[in-house]
Amino acid sequence: MRAVVQRVLEASVTVDGQRVSDMGPGLLVLLGVGKGDTEADVAWMVEKLASLRIFEDAAGKMNLSLEDTSRQLIVVSQFTLYGDARKGRRPSFIDAMEPAVAKALYERACEGLRQRGLTVGTGIFAADMKVALVNDGPVTLILDSPVPAPAPPRP
């Protein structure tokens, strides 16, 4: 899984002129599901997002997490994070997970964050969304779930 994590003062998602999510201070997460991603990637991403120390403490150091601050997050499905534009002029999305599986893993990630007691807004999977945000800092990070080590060759 791949996520672009932005610390924001506010964020919202609108679909077909209707606001489907909005929040004040917290994180806006663009979440992509790649081929080969599993429940283990979901668990890793949920843990990382919930506990990532990205908010400032009283001394001004990034020392507090979503769980520490009770701030909210909006998680938006974003298959284009797996776009590869190294060749040609049009990105290839062959590394993105097929939509049905991607949707299930995206929804599991959102549910996992809720189970940790976090308030989670979402977009609408595969919809044409308008995402608005006021970046705070700006602080933007890219997270990739660990790639499993290749299996050793068979003798």
C-alpha positions as CSV (number, residue, x, y, z in Angstrom):
1,M,0.0,0.0,0.0
2,R,1.1,3.5,-0.7
3,A,-0.1,6.6,1.1
4,V,0.4,10.3,0.7
5,V,-0.1,11.8,4.2
6,Q,-0.8,15.5,4.6
7,R,-1.1,17.3,7.9
8,V,-4.0,19.7,7.4
9,L,-5.8,22.5,9.2
10,E,-9.0,21.4,7.3
11,A,-10.0,19.1,4.5
12,S,-13.1,18.1,2.6
13,V,-14.3,15.7,-0.2
14,T,-17.1,16.6,-2.5
15,V,-18.8,14.3,-5.0
16,D,-21.4,15.5,-7.5
17,G,-21.7,18.8,-5.7
18,Q,-22.4,17.1,-2.3
19,R,-19.9,17.3,0.5
20,V,-19.3,13.7,1.7
21,S,-16.6,14.4,4.3
22,D,-15.1,17.3,6.0
23,M,-13.0,17.9,9.1
24,G,-10.8,20.4,10.9
25,P,-7.2,19.7,12.0
26,G,-5.9,16.2,11.2
27,L,-4.6,14.2,8.3
28,L,-5.7,13.9,4.7
29,V,-4.6,10.5,3.4
30,L,-4.5,9.5,-0.2
31,L,-4.4,5.7,-0.1
32,G,-3.4,3.5,-3.0
33,V,-3.6,-0.3,-3.1
34,G,-1.0,-2.0,-5.3
35,K,-0.9,-5.5,-6.8
36,G,0.2,-8.0,-4.3
37,D,-1.0,-6.0,-1.3
38,T,-2.6,-8.1,1.5
39,E,-4.2,-7.9,4.9
40,A,-0.7,-7.6,6.3
41,D,-0.2,-4.3,4.3
42,V,-3.5,-3.0,5.7
43,A,-2.5,-3.8,9.3
44,W,0.9,-2.1,8.8
45,M,-0.7,1.0,7.2
46,V,-3.4,1.3,9.9
47,E,-0.7,1.0,12.7
48,K,1.5,3.6,10.9
49,L,-1.2,6.1,10.3
50,A,-2.7,5.9,13.8
51,S,0.7,6.2,15.6
52,L,2.7,8.4,13.2
53,R,4.1,11.2,15.3
54,I,3.4,14.1,13.0
55,F,1.7,16.7,15.2
56,E,3.6,19.2,17.4
57,D,3.8,18.9,21.1
58,A,4.0,21.9,23.5
59,A,7.7,22.3,22.7
60,G,6.9,22.5,19.0
61,K,8.4,19.1,18.1
62,M,6.6,16.6,16.0
63,N,6.0,14.2,18.8
64,L,2.2,13.5,18.9
65,S,0.1,11.1,16.8
66,L,-3.6,11.0,15.8
67,E,-4.2,8.8,18.8
68,D,-2.5,11.2,21.1
69,T,-4.4,14.2,19.8
70,S,-7.8,12.8,19.0
71,R,-7.6,14.6,15.6
72,Q,-9.5,13.2,12.6
73,L,-8.5,12.0,9.2
74,I,-10.0,11.6,5.8
75,V,-8.9,8.6,3.7
76,V,-9.4,8.9,0.0
77,S,-8.8,6.0,-2.4
78,Q,-6.2,7.0,-5.0
79,F,-5.2,4.3,-7.5
80,T,-3.1,6.9,-9.4
81,L,-0.5,6.7,-6.7
82,Y,0.6,3.5,-8.6
83,G,0.9,5.4,-11.9
84,D,4.2,4.9,-13.7
85,A,5.1,7.8,-16.0
86,R,8.8,6.9,-16.6
87,K,8.1,5.9,-20.2
88,G,6.0,7.7,-22.8
89,R,3.6,10.5,-22.1
90,R,0.7,8.6,-20.5
91,P,1.0,6.9,-17.1
92,S,0.6,3.1,-16.8
93,F,-1.5,1.8,-13.9
94,I,-0.6,-1.9,-14.2
95,D,0.8,-1.9,-10.7
96,A,-2.5,-0.8,-9.2
97,M,-4.7,-3.5,-7.6
98,E,-7.8,-4.5,-9.6
99,P,-10.8,-2.4,-8.4
100,A,-12.8,-5.0,-6.5
101,V,-9.9,-6.1,-4.3
102,A,-8.6,-2.6,-3.9
103,K,-12.0,-1.4,-2.6
104,A,-12.1,-4.2,-0.1
105,L,-8.6,-3.5,1.2
106,Y,-9.3,0.3,1.3
107,E,-12.5,-0.3,3.3
108,R,-10.6,-2.6,5.7
109,A,-8.0,0.1,6.3
110,C,-10.7,2.6,7.1
111,E,-12.4,0.2,9.4
112,G,-9.1,-0.7,11.1
113,L,-8.6,3.0,11.9
114,R,-12.1,3.3,13.3
115,Q,-11.5,0.3,15.5
116,R,-8.6,2.2,17.0
117,G,-11.0,4.9,18.1
118,L,-10.3,7.4,15.3
119,T,-12.8,9.5,13.5
120,V,-12.4,8.6,9.8
121,G,-14.0,10.4,6.9
122,T,-13.8,8.9,3.4
123,G,-14.4,9.7,-0.2
124,I,-16.5,7.5,-2.5
125,F,-14.5,4.7,-4.1
126,A,-14.0,5.2,-7.9
127,A,-16.0,8.5,-7.9
128,D,-14.9,11.7,-9.5
129,M,-14.0,13.5,-6.2
130,K,-13.0,17.1,-5.5
131,V,-10.6,17.1,-2.6
132,A,-9.9,20.4,-0.8
133,L,-7.4,21.0,1.9
134,V,-5.3,23.6,3.8
135,N,-2.0,22.0,4.3
136,D,-0.4,22.6,7.7
137,G,3.3,23.3,7.7
138,P,3.3,22.1,5.0
139,V,3.9,18.5,6.2
140,T,3.6,15.8,3.6
141,L,4.9,12.3,3.8
142,I,4.9,9.3,1.5
143,L,4.4,5.9,3.1
144,D,4.9,2.5,1.4
145,S,4.1,-0.7,3.3
146,P,7.1,-3.0,3.5
147,V,7.7,-5.2,0.5
148,P,8.1,-8.8,1.7
149,A,11.5,-10.4,1.2
150,P,11.7,-12.6,-1.9
151,A,11.5,-16.3,-1.2
152,P,14.8,-18.0,-1.4
153,P,15.4,-20.0,-4.6
154,R,14.5,-23.6,-4.5
155,P,17.4,-26.1,-4.6
